Amino acid sequence: MEVLVATAVFAFAVLGLLFALNVTTDAARETLRQQAIRTELQNRLARLSAPPFIAGRQTEDRDGITYTSEITSEQIKAADLTLMGGYWRIRVTAAWKESGKNYEWDVSHLAFNAKQ
């Protein structure tokens, strides 16, 4: 009888360890995927930041993630309220669905090109 109780306790301990291992690997996998998405967003933003800028929008699906790149001309007001041209808003968005939840991350910045 004592052997059966000891075996049952050992089995519960092993199941607990397996559950903890499963949760840990899921968290590691999610962290790696999020890091890959962040890296891809930064890379796309860097590639689009080299002039000349062409206004428009592009969408690409990759590995279940929809990346949208958008470049728009933007007028900036100076301190004396005059409009300054040559500024471009560059935005990259990643959208995906994971565990039944929708996620959307974006990065953007202003770039300047006096020749446009």
Secondary structure as GFF3:
##gff-version 3
##sequence-region A 1 116
A	DSSP	alpha_helix	2	48	.	.	.	ID=ss1
A	DSSP	beta_strand	56	62	.	.	.	ID=ss2
A	DSSP	beta_strand	65	77	.	.	.	ID=ss3
A	DSSP	beta_strand	83	98	.	.	.	ID=ss4
A	DSSP	beta_strand	101	112	.	.	.	ID=ss5
###
